[in-house]
């Protein structure tokens, strides 16, 4: 599927996302913090341990967008954090901004 001029893949859970990241080698990953079974921080840790996926930039999506949350998630190695709910019309621009080194937004 195409979103904002970018190809997008989806995964139904953390292990599925890890598998797809290994197979597809995406340019970036949008990762929800809260997921059943394996949360976003655990998925990010698994991605960082695997040399095949360690280089892929990760942007977290979270319903808890406080400054402390953003700091905690970026300290784990995310390039940015986007708060939910988000505007689908502006999401591609926000992703591009964060990938280009823009500041995470609480």
Helices and strands as residue ranges (DSSP letters): E 2-3, E 6-7, H 14-24, E 28-32, H 40-49, E 57-62, H 67-75, E 80-83, H 88-99
